[in-house]
Amino acid sequence: MSPRDRLLALVVAVCWGVNFPMTALALEHFPPFLLVAVRFALLAVPTLLLVPRPAIPWPRLLMVGFALGILQFGFLYLGMEAGMPSGLASLVLQASAPFTVVIAGIWLRERITRRQAIGIGVAVLALAVIAVHRSQVAALLPVVLCLCAALGWALGNVAVRRAAASNPLHLTLWMSVVPPIPMLALSFVVEGPERIGETFATLFTLDALPSIVGLLYVVLVATVLGYGLWTRLLATYPSSTVAPFSMLVPVIGVLASWLAFDEVPDVVELVAGVVVVGGVLYASRVVRAVPERGARSAAESEPPAGVAAEVGTAGVVPQGGAGTGAATGAAAGAAPEAGVRR
């Protein structure tokens, strides 16, 4: 993974980490299923009018929207309303990273390197330390709901990789078309029309202002910016390379919740957070193999014309596209779309 794309992955982690206290603010006024419906409806309307549909089959688009929109956020918001603190929610949701690696290995036959396994293992152990340390602040049901959200996120990661859209931002926007109607129907059944009516009747009051700010952050920053960058990275690199960066989100989430709600982290959480960062960076680093002496001598004896480019191309593909940038992502995304009517 190139240094520039590592930086973009870190930006996504910050956007999503701050997203947790912002979501907690939004949930102070909106019930969870209605919040999911409103969040994606605000994106779906302009998307349908202005954004071309990605040139991928409808079933793949529906799968991305179902996994990332309905499963992930439906369970996450329900868990947070059930009592999961925003900082701890940001931690538990990062189980999506090992879920993604396992699902990608089974579904897409992606190879897990030894470095990735070690880095993810170290980060997971550090996350487990934080989880055990903070398990007293949350009941079992909210934790289970957030784990279900993590599984939805993992399925969405792999679905995005399989969709291989040539324009990741268009995929991010068009996936928002899927959740609004199903989640609004669930809201009517579970939360009731009275609560929905009261939510909208008091929407423009001063008390609802923090929730509106939280909702706008969720829509514009966490969804448009965050998922736009995330899907671009998934279209460029294997899921097992990108997914470990999601483990940085709880570090930012815990710190942001500390600033917003005085959820004070202690030394154990801070040290474990540093270990999470180290594990992610270790897993994402690409080590170029040094050719053996005989192979290097043979390579040097051949004409340089055309060979360097050929070796350079062959060398980056098994490493997950390191150093190829957006061109590799576009090439990888274009192949599955051949023959799909735009």
Stockholm file with secondary structure:
# STOCKHOLM 1.0

chainA/1-342         MSPRDRLLALVVAVCWGVNFPMTALALEHFPPFLLVAVRFALLAVPTLLLVPRPAIPWPRLLMVGFALGILQFGFLYLGMEAGMPSGLASLVLQASAPFTVVIAGIWLRERITRRQAIGIGVAVLALAVIAVHRSQVAALLPVVLCLCAALGWALGNVAVRRAAASNPLHLTLWMSVVPPIPMLALSFVVEGPERIGETFATLFTLDALPSIVGLLYVVLVATVLGYGLWTRLLATYPSSTVAPFSMLVPVIGVLASWLAFDEVPDVVELVAGVVVVGGVLYASRVVRAVPERGARSAAESEPPAGVAAEVGTAGVVPQGGAGTGAATGAAAGAAPEAGVRR
#=GR chainA/1-342 SS CCHHHHHHHHHHHHHHHHHHHHHHHHHTTSCHHHHHHHHHHHHHHHHHHHSCCCSSCHHHHHHHIIIIIIIIHHHHHHHHHTTCCHHHHHHHGGGHHHHHHHHHHHHSCCCCCHHHHHHHHHHHHHHHHHHHHHGGGSCHHHHHHHHHHHHHHHHHHHHHHHHCCSCHHHHHHHGGGSSHHHHHHHIIIIICHHHHHHHHHTTTSGGGHHHHHHHHHIIIIIIIIIIHHHHHHHHHSCHHHHGGGGGGHHHHHHHHHHHHHCCCCCHHHHHHHHHHHHHHHHHHCCCCCCCCHHHHHHHHHSCCTTHHHHHHHHHHTTTTSTTTHHHHHHHHHHGGGTTCCC
#=GC SS_cons         CCHHHHHHHHHHHHHHHHHHHHHHHHHTTSCHHHHHHHHHHHHHHHHHHHSCCCSSCHHHHHHHIIIIIIIIHHHHHHHHHTTCCHHHHHHHGGGHHHHHHHHHHHHSCCCCCHHHHHHHHHHHHHHHHHHHHHGGGSCHHHHHHHHHHHHHHHHHHHHHHHHCCSCHHHHHHHGGGSSHHHHHHHIIIIICHHHHHHHHHTTTSGGGHHHHHHHHHIIIIIIIIIIHHHHHHHHHSCHHHHGGGGGGHHHHHHHHHHHHHCCCCCHHHHHHHHHHHHHHHHHHCCCCCCCCHHHHHHHHHSCCTTHHHHHHHHHHTTTTSTTTHHHHHHHHHHGGGTTCCC
//
